[in-house]
Protein backbone atom coordinates (compact mmCIF):
# COMPACT_ATOMS: atom_id res chain seq x y z
CA UNK A 1 0.00 0.00 0.00
CA UNK A 2 1.41 3.37 -0.99
CA UNK A 3 1.65 6.44 1.23
CA UNK A 4 -1.27 7.95 -0.69
CA UNK A 5 -3.39 4.89 0.11
CA UNK A 6 -2.39 5.21 3.77
CA UNK A 7 -3.47 8.89 3.75
CA UNK A 8 -6.84 7.95 2.25
CA UNK A 9 -7.31 5.23 4.88
CA UNK A 10 -6.46 7.78 7.60
CA UNK A 11 -8.98 10.21 6.09
CA UNK A 12 -11.72 7.56 6.07
CA UNK A 13 -11.19 6.79 9.76
CA UNK A 14 -10.57 10.43 10.81
CA UNK A 15 -12.75 12.11 13.43
CA UNK A 16 -14.74 14.22 12.84
CA UNK A 17 -15.98 12.45 9.71
CA UNK A 18 -14.69 14.16 6.58
CA UNK A 19 -16.75 14.96 3.49
CA UNK A 20 -13.98 15.83 1.05
CA UNK A 21 -12.60 12.41 0.09
CA UNK A 22 -12.43 11.78 -3.66
CA UNK A 23 -14.34 8.66 -4.75
CA UNK A 24 -11.58 7.66 -7.19
CA UNK A 25 -9.09 7.66 -4.31
CA UNK A 26 -11.41 5.35 -2.34
CA UNK A 27 -11.67 3.02 -5.35
CA UNK A 28 -7.87 3.00 -5.67
CA UNK A 29 -7.50 2.18 -1.96
CA UNK A 30 -10.03 -0.66 -2.15
CA UNK A 31 -8.21 -2.18 -5.14
CA UNK A 32 -4.86 -1.85 -3.32
CA UNK A 33 -6.39 -3.75 -0.38
CA UNK A 34 -7.36 -6.55 -2.77
CA UNK A 35 -11.04 -5.76 -3.20
CA UNK A 36 -12.92 -7.14 -6.17
CA UNK A 37 -14.99 -4.38 -7.78
CA UNK A 38 -17.73 -4.67 -10.39
CA UNK A 39 -20.00 -2.07 -11.92
CA UNK A 40 -23.64 -2.56 -11.08
CA UNK A 41 -26.76 -0.91 -12.48
CA UNK A 42 -26.56 2.82 -12.92
CA UNK A 43 -23.75 4.27 -10.87
CA UNK A 44 -23.59 1.44 -8.35
CA UNK A 45 -20.33 -0.30 -7.58
CA UNK A 46 -20.29 -3.79 -6.05
CA UNK A 47 -17.31 -4.42 -3.78
CA UNK A 48 -16.09 -7.67 -2.19
CA UNK A 49 -13.20 -7.77 0.27
CA UNK A 50 -12.30 -10.62 2.65
CA UNK A 51 -15.71 -12.29 2.10
CA UNK A 52 -17.55 -9.05 2.96
CA UNK A 53 -19.74 -7.49 0.26
CA UNK A 54 -21.16 -4.02 -0.16
CA UNK A 55 -22.75 -1.86 -2.83
CA UNK A 56 -21.80 1.81 -3.05
CA UNK A 57 -23.34 4.56 -5.15
CA UNK A 58 -20.71 6.43 -7.13
CA UNK A 59 -21.21 10.15 -6.43
CA UNK A 60 -22.25 12.40 -9.30
CA UNK A 61 -21.95 15.07 -10.47
CA UNK A 62 -19.45 15.79 -7.67
CA UNK A 63 -16.28 13.71 -7.17
CA UNK A 64 -16.23 13.68 -3.36
CA UNK A 65 -18.18 11.30 -1.19
CA UNK A 66 -20.39 12.61 1.60
CA UNK A 67 -20.14 11.93 5.32
CA UNK A 68 -22.75 9.17 5.16
CA UNK A 69 -20.80 7.31 2.52
CA UNK A 70 -17.56 7.79 4.46
CA UNK A 71 -19.28 6.10 7.42
CA UNK A 72 -20.47 3.28 5.15
CA UNK A 73 -16.99 2.72 3.71
CA UNK A 74 -15.54 2.79 7.24
CA UNK A 75 -18.09 0.20 8.39
CA UNK A 76 -17.38 -1.98 5.33
CA UNK A 77 -13.63 -1.85 5.90
CA UNK A 78 -14.07 -2.67 9.59
CA UNK A 79 -16.23 -5.70 8.75
CA UNK A 80 -13.53 -6.80 6.29
CA UNK A 81 -10.89 -6.61 9.03
CA UNK A 82 -9.30 -3.33 7.93
CA UNK A 83 -8.91 -0.70 10.63
CA UNK A 84 -7.37 2.71 10.91
CA UNK A 85 -3.62 2.75 10.34
CA UNK A 86 -1.61 2.76 13.55
CA UNK A 87 0.71 5.66 14.26
CA UNK A 88 3.50 3.19 15.03
CA UNK A 89 3.71 2.20 11.34
CA UNK A 90 5.01 5.70 10.53
CA UNK A 91 8.15 5.20 12.61
MOPAC internal coordinates of N, CA, C and O (Angstrom, degrees):
PM7 1SCF
backbone

  N    0.0000 0     0.00 0     0.00 0    0    0    0
  C    1.4520 1     0.00 0     0.00 0    1    0    0
  C    1.5339 1   107.84 1     0.00 0    2    1    0
  O    1.2310 1   120.91 1   -47.87 1    3    2    1
  N    1.3182 1   115.87 1   132.13 1    3    2    1
  C    1.4534 1   120.50 1  -178.26 1    5    3    2
  C    1.5248 1   111.37 1   -78.62 1    6    5    3
  O    1.2310 1   120.88 1   -10.56 1    7    6    5
  N    1.3244 1   115.92 1   169.44 1    7    6    5
  C    1.4702 1   119.96 1   177.19 1    9    7    6
  C    1.5226 1   110.78 1   -62.11 1   10    9    7
  O    1.2310 1   120.38 1   144.52 1   11   10    9
  N    1.3298 1   116.87 1   -35.48 1   11   10    9
  C    1.4731 1   119.74 1   178.22 1   13   11   10
  C    1.5259 1   109.77 1   -63.22 1   14   13   11
  O    1.2310 1   120.26 1   136.99 1   15   14   13
  N    1.3337 1   117.11 1   -43.01 1   15   14   13
  C    1.4643 1   119.89 1   178.20 1   17   15   14
  C    1.5275 1   110.47 1   -62.55 1   18   17   15
  O    1.2310 1   120.19 1   140.91 1   19   18   17
  N    1.3221 1   117.24 1   -39.09 1   19   18   17
  C    1.4638 1   120.66 1   177.48 1   21   19   18
  C    1.5233 1   110.82 1   -63.08 1   22   21   19
  O    1.2310 1   120.17 1   140.25 1   23   22   21
  N    1.3375 1   117.29 1   -39.75 1   23   22   21
  C    1.4773 1   120.65 1   178.58 1   25   23   22
  C    1.5290 1   110.90 1   -64.93 1   26   25   23
  O    1.2310 1   120.38 1   140.74 1   27   26   25
  N    1.3281 1   116.87 1   -39.26 1   27   26   25
  C    1.4654 1   120.19 1   178.73 1   29   27   26
  C    1.5269 1   109.83 1   -66.31 1   30   29   27
  O    1.2310 1   120.39 1   137.63 1   31   30   29
  N    1.3409 1   116.85 1   -42.37 1   31   30   29
  C    1.4646 1   120.37 1   177.71 1   33   31   30
  C    1.5281 1   110.46 1   -61.19 1   34   33   31
  O    1.2310 1   120.21 1   137.81 1   35   34   33
  N    1.3331 1   117.21 1   -42.19 1   35   34   33
  C    1.4678 1   121.10 1   176.40 1   37   35   34
  C    1.5204 1   110.56 1   -60.88 1   38   37   35
  O    1.2310 1   120.16 1   138.14 1   39   38   37
  N    1.3368 1   117.30 1   -41.86 1   39   38   37
  C    1.4629 1   121.40 1  -179.43 1   41   39   38
  C    1.5264 1   110.93 1   -64.17 1   42   41   39
  O    1.2310 1   120.26 1   140.87 1   43   42   41
  N    1.3243 1   117.10 1   -39.13 1   43   42   41
  C    1.4650 1   120.91 1  -179.59 1   45   43   42
  C    1.5254 1   110.85 1   -64.34 1   46   45   43
  O    1.2310 1   120.38 1   141.28 1   47   46   45
  N    1.3330 1   116.87 1   -38.72 1   47   46   45
  C    1.4613 1   120.41 1  -177.65 1   49   47   46
  C    1.5349 1   113.21 1   -93.84 1   50   49   47
  O    1.2310 1   119.89 1  -176.28 1   51   50   49
  N    1.3325 1   117.82 1     3.72 1   51   50   49
  C    1.4695 1   121.47 1  -177.91 1   53   51   50
  C    1.5234 1   111.10 1   -67.93 1   54   53   51
  O    1.2310 1   121.26 1   -31.17 1   55   54   53
  N    1.3254 1   115.20 1   148.83 1   55   54   53
  C    1.4671 1   122.58 1   172.60 1   57   55   54
  C    1.5214 1   107.45 1  -119.31 1   58   57   55
  O    1.2310 1   118.77 1   -45.60 1   59   58   57
  N    1.2912 1   119.95 1   134.40 1   59   58   57
  C    1.4659 1   127.94 1    -4.03 1   61   59   58
  C    1.5319 1   110.73 1   -67.56 1   62   61   59
  O    1.2310 1   120.93 1   -18.77 1   63   62   61
  N    1.3270 1   115.82 1   161.23 1   63   62   61
  C    1.4596 1   122.03 1  -177.35 1   65   63   62
  C    1.5270 1   109.23 1   -60.66 1   66   65   63
  O    1.2310 1   121.22 1   -48.28 1   67   66   65
  N    1.3235 1   115.27 1   131.72 1   67   66   65
  C    1.4628 1   120.66 1  -178.58 1   69   67   66
  C    1.5225 1   110.78 1   -90.22 1   70   69   67
  O    1.2310 1   120.68 1   -24.09 1   71   70   69
  N    1.3239 1   116.30 1   155.91 1   71   70   69
  C    1.4612 1   121.16 1   178.99 1   73   71   70
  C    1.5202 1   111.18 1  -126.20 1   74   73   71
  O    1.2310 1   120.33 1  -158.76 1   75   74   73
  N    1.3325 1   116.97 1    21.24 1   75   74   73
  C    1.4625 1   119.33 1  -177.09 1   77   75   74
  C    1.5270 1   111.78 1  -124.53 1   78   77   75
  O    1.2310 1   119.88 1  -145.95 1   79   78   77
  N    1.3263 1   117.84 1    34.05 1   79   78   77
  C    1.4524 1   122.25 1  -179.79 1   81   79   78
  C    1.5251 1   108.11 1   -95.60 1   82   81   79
  O    1.2310 1   120.80 1   -53.37 1   83   82   81
  N    1.3207 1   116.07 1   126.63 1   83   82   81
  C    1.4621 1   122.27 1  -178.17 1   85   83   82
  C    1.5290 1   110.01 1   -71.17 1   86   85   83
  O    1.2310 1   120.48 1   -48.44 1   87   86   85
  N    1.3327 1   116.68 1   131.56 1   87   86   85
  C    1.4594 1   121.50 1  -178.94 1   89   87   86
  C    1.5253 1   111.51 1   -59.04 1   90   89   87
  O    1.2310 1   119.79 1   140.63 1   91   90   89
  N    1.3270 1   118.01 1   -39.37 1   91   90   89
  C    1.4620 1   120.42 1  -178.81 1   93   91   90
  C    1.5315 1   111.39 1   -64.37 1   94   93   91
  O    1.2310 1   120.38 1   148.18 1   95   94   93
  N    1.3265 1   116.89 1   -31.82 1   95   94   93
  C    1.4687 1   120.34 1   175.13 1   97   95   94
  C    1.5254 1   110.78 1   -67.65 1   98   97   95
  O    1.2310 1   120.48 1   141.76 1   99   98   97
  N    1.3359 1   116.69 1   -38.24 1   99   98   97
  C    1.4689 1   120.99 1   178.08 1  101   99   98
  C    1.5277 1   109.46 1   -65.30 1  102  101   99
  O    1.2310 1   120.49 1   136.20 1  103  102  101
  N    1.3349 1   116.66 1   -43.80 1  103  102  101
  C    1.4678 1   120.29 1   177.51 1  105  103  102
  C    1.5300 1   110.79 1   -59.15 1  106  105  103
  O    1.2310 1   120.55 1   135.61 1  107  106  105
  N    1.3229 1   116.55 1   -44.39 1  107  106  105
  C    1.4596 1   121.92 1   179.47 1  109  107  106
  C    1.5285 1   110.92 1   -61.06 1  110  109  107
  O    1.2310 1   120.39 1   136.83 1  111  110  109
  N    1.3273 1   116.85 1   -43.17 1  111  110  109
  C    1.4623 1   121.62 1   177.99 1  113  111  110
  C    1.5250 1   110.79 1   -61.90 1  114  113  111
  O    1.2310 1   120.36 1   132.94 1  115  114  113
  N    1.3267 1   116.92 1   -47.06 1  115  114  113
  C    1.4644 1   120.98 1  -179.04 1  117  115  114
  C    1.5230 1   110.91 1   -59.81 1  118  117  115
  O    1.2310 1   120.39 1   137.48 1  119  118  117
  N    1.3314 1   116.85 1   -42.52 1  119  118  117
  C    1.4705 1   120.25 1   177.78 1  121  119  118
  C    1.5278 1   110.74 1   -63.92 1  122  121  119
  O    1.2310 1   120.46 1   138.95 1  123  122  121
  N    1.3331 1   116.72 1   -41.05 1  123  122  121
  C    1.4690 1   121.02 1   179.70 1  125  123  122
  C    1.5308 1   111.04 1   -63.59 1  126  125  123
  O    1.2310 1   120.36 1   150.04 1  127  126  125
  N    1.3281 1   116.91 1   -29.96 1  127  126  125
  C    1.4593 1   121.52 1   178.74 1  129  127  126
  C    1.5315 1   111.66 1   -80.76 1  130  129  127
  O    1.2310 1   120.69 1   173.61 1  131  130  129
  N    1.3375 1   116.28 1    -6.39 1  131  130  129
  C    1.4568 1   120.68 1   178.23 1  133  131  130
  C    1.5104 1   114.69 1    97.97 1  134  133  131
  O    1.2310 1   120.26 1  -165.03 1  135  134  133
  N    1.3222 1   117.11 1    14.97 1  135  134  133
  C    1.4624 1   120.50 1  -179.22 1  137  135  134
  C    1.5231 1   110.66 1   -71.38 1  138  137  135
  O    1.2310 1   121.66 1   -34.74 1  139  138  137
  N    1.3145 1   114.43 1   145.26 1  139  138  137
  C    1.4570 1   121.66 1   173.47 1  141  139  138
  C    1.5244 1   106.33 1   -96.16 1  142  141  139
  O    1.2310 1   120.47 1   -54.02 1  143  142  141
  N    1.3313 1   116.71 1   125.98 1  143  142  141
  C    1.4610 1   120.51 1  -176.12 1  145  143  142
  C    1.5189 1   110.03 1  -124.08 1  146  145  143
  O    1.2310 1   121.16 1   -44.23 1  147  146  145
  N    1.3439 1   115.38 1   135.77 1  147  146  145
  C    1.4607 1   121.51 1   178.36 1  149  147  146
  C    1.5240 1   108.32 1  -135.59 1  150  149  147
  O    1.2310 1   121.42 1   -36.10 1  151  150  149
  N    1.3262 1   114.88 1   143.90 1  151  150  149
  C    1.4613 1   119.17 1   175.97 1  153  151  150
  C    1.5168 1   108.91 1   -76.33 1  154  153  151
  O    1.2310 1   121.39 1   -44.14 1  155  154  153
  N    1.3226 1   114.95 1   135.86 1  155  154  153
  C    1.4516 1   120.73 1   176.84 1  157  155  154
  C    1.5179 1   109.16 1  -104.37 1  158  157  155
  O    1.2310 1   120.63 1    20.77 1  159  158  157
  N    1.3152 1   116.39 1  -159.23 1  159  158  157
  C    1.4654 1   120.81 1   178.55 1  161  159  158
  C    1.5197 1   110.12 1   -71.55 1  162  161  159
  O    1.2310 1   121.12 1   -37.82 1  163  162  161
  N    1.3075 1   115.47 1   142.18 1  163  162  161
  C    1.4569 1   120.14 1   179.53 1  165  163  162
  C    1.5096 1   110.72 1    64.57 1  166  165  163
  O    1.2310 1   120.70 1    52.40 1  167  166  165
  N    1.3107 1   116.26 1  -127.60 1  167  166  165
  C    1.4648 1   120.24 1  -179.31 1  169  167  166
  C    1.5322 1   111.70 1  -106.23 1  170  169  167
  O    1.2310 1   120.79 1  -155.59 1  171  170  169
  N    1.3103 1   116.10 1    24.41 1  171  170  169
  C    1.4658 1   119.87 1   178.95 1  173  171  170
  C    1.5195 1   110.70 1   -81.76 1  174  173  171
  O    1.2310 1   121.41 1   -33.15 1  175  174  173
  N    1.3272 1   114.91 1   146.85 1  175  174  173
  C    1.4544 1   121.57 1   177.03 1  177  175  174
  C    1.5229 1   107.56 1  -127.55 1  178  177  175
  O    1.2310 1   120.87 1   -56.93 1  179  178  177
  N    1.3278 1   115.93 1   123.07 1  179  178  177
  C    1.4665 1   121.57 1   178.08 1  181  179  178
  C    1.5246 1   108.32 1   -91.89 1  182  181  179
  O    1.2310 1   120.97 1   -49.23 1  183  182  181
  N    1.3263 1   115.75 1   130.77 1  183  182  181
  C    1.4613 1   120.98 1  -175.74 1  185  183  182
  C    1.5297 1   108.97 1  -127.54 1  186  185  183
  O    1.2310 1   120.89 1   -44.68 1  187  186  185
  N    1.3414 1   115.90 1   135.32 1  187  186  185
  C    1.4627 1   121.75 1   175.35 1  189  187  186
  C    1.5243 1   107.61 1  -129.43 1  190  189  187
  O    1.2310 1   120.91 1   -51.45 1  191  190  189
  N    1.3319 1   115.87 1   128.55 1  191  190  189
  C    1.4596 1   121.82 1   179.70 1  193  191  190
  C    1.5216 1   108.47 1  -146.82 1  194  193  191
  O    1.2310 1   120.36 1   -57.16 1  195  194  193
  N    1.3261 1   116.93 1   122.84 1  195  194  193
  C    1.4662 1   122.00 1   178.77 1  197  195  194
  C    1.5361 1   112.12 1    51.93 1  198  197  195
  O    1.2310 1   120.70 1  -133.60 1  199  198  197
  N    1.3210 1   116.27 1    46.40 1  199  198  197
  C    1.4715 1   123.85 1   179.01 1  201  199  198
  C    1.5295 1   114.13 1    65.11 1  202  201  199
  O    1.2310 1   120.22 1  -163.12 1  203  202  201
  N    1.3282 1   117.18 1    16.88 1  203  202  201
  C    1.4644 1   121.88 1   175.39 1  205  203  202
  C    1.5279 1   106.49 1  -111.98 1  206  205  203
  O    1.2310 1   120.77 1   -45.47 1  207  206  205
  N    1.3198 1   116.14 1   134.53 1  207  206  205
  C    1.4705 1   120.75 1  -177.54 1  209  207  206
  C    1.5224 1   110.53 1  -119.99 1  210  209  207
  O    1.2310 1   121.75 1   -31.96 1  211  210  209
  N    1.3266 1   114.25 1   148.04 1  211  210  209
  C    1.4628 1   120.47 1   176.90 1  213  211  210
  C    1.5226 1   108.51 1  -152.33 1  214  213  211
  O    1.2310 1   121.37 1   -20.54 1  215  214  213
  N    1.3150 1   114.98 1   159.46 1  215  214  213
  C    1.4645 1   121.33 1   174.15 1  217  215  214
  C    1.5174 1   106.82 1  -124.19 1  218  217  215
  O    1.2310 1   121.04 1   -53.87 1  219  218  217
  N    1.3301 1   115.61 1   126.13 1  219  218  217
  C    1.4589 1   121.37 1   178.70 1  221  219  218
  C    1.5213 1   109.58 1  -116.67 1  222  221  219
  O    1.2310 1   120.87 1   -30.76 1  223  222  221
  N    1.3144 1   115.94 1   149.24 1  223  222  221
  C    1.4526 1   122.89 1   177.79 1  225  223  222
  C    1.5215 1   107.57 1   -96.43 1  226  225  223
  O    1.2310 1   120.71 1   -62.13 1  227  226  225
  N    1.3233 1   116.25 1   117.87 1  227  226  225
  C    1.4616 1   120.19 1   178.66 1  229  227  226
  C    1.5265 1   108.65 1   -65.33 1  230  229  227
  O    1.2310 1   119.91 1   -50.78 1  231  230  229
  N    1.3363 1   117.77 1   129.22 1  231  230  229
  C    1.4668 1   119.49 1  -176.90 1  233  231  230
  C    1.5295 1   111.34 1   -70.19 1  234  233  231
  O    1.2310 1   121.07 1   -37.54 1  235  234  233
  N    1.3173 1   115.55 1   142.46 1  235  234  233
  C    1.4575 1   120.55 1   174.53 1  237  235  234
  C    1.5088 1   108.13 1  -157.83 1  238  237  235
  O    1.2310 1   117.77 1   -36.91 1  239  238  237
  N    1.2714 1   121.85 1   143.09 1  239  238  237
  C    1.4652 1   126.11 1     7.19 1  241  239  238
  C    1.5372 1   113.02 1   -82.97 1  242  241  239
  O    1.2310 1   119.82 1   169.35 1  243  242  241
  N    1.3191 1   117.95 1   -10.65 1  243  242  241
  C    1.4720 1   119.85 1  -179.02 1  245  243  242
  C    1.5256 1   110.52 1   -75.58 1  246  245  243
  O    1.2310 1   120.48 1   -16.82 1  247  246  245
  N    1.3449 1   116.69 1   163.18 1  247  246  245
  C    1.4623 1   122.37 1  -179.54 1  249  247  246
  C    1.5228 1   111.76 1   -94.08 1  250  249  247
  O    1.2310 1   120.54 1   152.91 1  251  250  249
  N    1.3338 1   116.58 1   -27.09 1  251  250  249
  C    1.4640 1   120.51 1  -174.01 1  253  251  250
  C    1.5217 1   111.36 1   -85.45 1  254  253  251
  O    1.2310 1   121.47 1   -30.78 1  255  254  253
  N    1.3286 1   114.80 1   149.22 1  255  254  253
  C    1.4514 1   120.18 1   176.43 1  257  255  254
  C    1.5298 1   108.74 1   -90.66 1  258  257  255
  O    1.2310 1   120.89 1   -29.26 1  259  258  257
  N    1.3190 1   115.90 1   150.74 1  259  258  257
  C    1.4551 1   120.89 1  -179.89 1  261  259  258
  C    1.5235 1   112.18 1   -83.35 1  262  261  259
  O    1.2310 1   121.10 1    -5.37 1  263  262  261
  N    1.3164 1   115.50 1   174.63 1  263  262  261
  C    1.4675 1   121.03 1  -178.07 1  265  263  262
  C    1.5213 1   112.43 1   -60.84 1  266  265  263
  O    1.2310 1   120.24 1   141.95 1  267  266  265
  N    1.3248 1   117.15 1   -38.05 1  267  266  265
  C    1.4622 1   120.35 1   179.32 1  269  267  266
  C    1.5169 1   111.64 1   -62.83 1  270  269  267
  O    1.2310 1   120.72 1   139.03 1  271  270  269
  N    1.3263 1   116.23 1   -40.97 1  271  270  269
  C    1.4561 1   119.66 1   179.21 1  273  271  270
  C    1.5264 1   110.83 1   -71.52 1  274  273  271
  O    1.2310 1   120.04 1   145.52 1  275  274  273
  N    1.3239 1   117.53 1   -34.48 1  275  274  273
  C    1.4683 1   120.12 1   175.93 1  277  275  274
  C    1.5262 1   108.84 1   -60.12 1  278  277  275
  O    1.2310 1   120.49 1   136.74 1  279  278  277
  N    1.3285 1   116.67 1   -43.26 1  279  278  277
  C    1.4697 1   120.50 1   178.33 1  281  279  278
  C    1.5305 1   110.79 1   -62.57 1  282  281  279
  O    1.2310 1   120.42 1   139.25 1  283  282  281
  N    1.3325 1   116.80 1   -40.75 1  283  282  281
  C    1.4627 1   121.12 1   179.26 1  285  283  282
  C    1.5242 1   111.63 1   -64.75 1  286  285  283
  O    1.2310 1   120.37 1   137.15 1  287  286  285
  N    1.3333 1   116.90 1   -42.85 1  287  286  285
  C    1.4643 1   120.66 1   178.29 1  289  287  286
  C    1.5227 1   109.70 1   -64.84 1  290  289  287
  O    1.2310 1   120.52 1   138.99 1  291  290  289
  N    1.3344 1   116.62 1   -41.01 1  291  290  289
  C    1.4714 1   121.70 1   178.57 1  293  291  290
  C    1.5311 1   109.94 1   -60.89 1  294  293  291
  O    1.2310 1   120.42 1   135.37 1  295  294  293
  N    1.3216 1   116.80 1   -44.63 1  295  294  293
  C    1.4627 1   121.64 1   179.75 1  297  295  294
  C    1.5367 1   110.52 1   -64.66 1  298  297  295
  O    1.2310 1   120.45 1   137.57 1  299  298  297
  N    1.3247 1   116.75 1   -42.43 1  299  298  297
  C    1.4610 1   121.48 1   177.96 1  301  299  298
  C    1.5244 1   111.03 1   -60.95 1  302  301  299
  O    1.2310 1   120.47 1   132.24 1  303  302  301
  N    1.3295 1   116.71 1   -47.76 1  303  302  301
  C    1.4610 1   120.52 1   179.94 1  305  303  302
  C    1.5264 1   111.10 1   -61.96 1  306  305  303
  O    1.2310 1   120.37 1   137.99 1  307  306  305
  N    1.3312 1   116.90 1   -42.01 1  307  306  305
  C    1.4577 1   121.03 1   178.46 1  309  307  306
  C    1.5199 1   111.47 1   -60.64 1  310  309  307
  O    1.2310 1   120.44 1   136.83 1  311  310  309
  N    1.3384 1   116.76 1   -43.17 1  311  310  309
  C    1.4660 1   120.91 1   178.91 1  313  311  310
  C    1.5285 1   111.41 1   -65.08 1  314  313  311
  O    1.2310 1   121.03 1   151.39 1  315  314  313
  N    1.3402 1   115.64 1   -28.61 1  315  314  313
  C    1.4651 1   121.00 1   179.94 1  317  315  314
  C    1.5248 1   111.87 1   -86.77 1  318  317  315
  O    1.2310 1   120.32 1  -177.69 1  319  318  317
  N    1.3406 1   116.99 1     2.31 1  319  318  317
  C    1.4586 1   120.60 1   176.92 1  321  319  318
  C    1.5192 1   114.46 1    87.96 1  322  321  319
  O    1.2310 1   120.39 1  -164.67 1  323  322  321
  N    1.3313 1   116.87 1    15.33 1  323  322  321
  C    1.4651 1   121.29 1   178.96 1  325  323  322
  C    1.5228 1   107.56 1  -106.82 1  326  325  323
  O    1.2310 1   120.67 1   -56.75 1  327  326  325
  N    1.3197 1   116.33 1   123.25 1  327  326  325
  C    1.4594 1   120.90 1   180.00 1  329  327  326
  C    1.5012 1   111.60 1  -115.72 1  330  329  327
  O    1.2310 1   120.62 1     2.99 1  331  330  329
  N    1.3030 1   116.42 1  -177.01 1  331  330  329
  C    1.4631 1   119.45 1   178.71 1  333  331  330
  C    1.5337 1   109.59 1   -65.31 1  334  333  331
  O    1.2310 1   120.84 1   -34.73 1  335  334  333
  N    1.3332 1   116.00 1   145.27 1  335  334  333
  C    1.4613 1   118.37 1   179.44 1  337  335  334
  C    1.5237 1   110.09 1   -64.63 1  338  337  335
  O    1.2310 1   120.76 1   -38.16 1  339  338  337
  N    1.3288 1   116.16 1   141.84 1  339  338  337
  C    1.4657 1   119.23 1   178.82 1  341  339  338
  C    1.5167 1   109.31 1   -81.79 1  342  341  339
  O    1.2310 1   121.01 1   -30.78 1  343  342  341
  N    1.3073 1   115.68 1   149.22 1  343  342  341
  C    1.4674 1   120.88 1   179.15 1  345  343  342
  C    1.5144 1   112.12 1   -67.73 1  346  345  343
  O    1.2310 1   120.44 1   156.71 1  347  346  345
  N    1.3433 1   116.77 1   -23.29 1  347  346  345
  C    1.4539 1   121.32 1  -179.04 1  349  347  346
  C    1.5198 1   111.89 1   -66.31 1  350  349  347
  O    1.2310 1   120.08 1   153.81 1  351  350  349
  N    1.3632 1   117.46 1   -26.19 1  351  350  349
  C    1.4574 1   120.08 1  -177.99 1  353  351  350
  C    1.5233 1   111.93 1   -70.08 1  354  353  351
  O    1.2310 1   120.11 1   164.09 1  355  354  353
  N    1.3239 1   117.39 1   -15.91 1  355  354  353
  C    1.4662 1   121.39 1   179.15 1  357  355  354
  C    1.5122 1   112.02 1   -78.04 1  358  357  355
  O    1.2310 1   120.01 1   162.21 1  359  358  357
  N    1.3145 1   117.58 1   -17.79 1  359  358  357
  C    1.4710 1   121.00 1  -174.31 1  361  359  358
  C    1.5091 1   111.37 1   -83.20 1  362  361  359
  O    1.2310 1   120.10 1   180.00 1  363  362  361

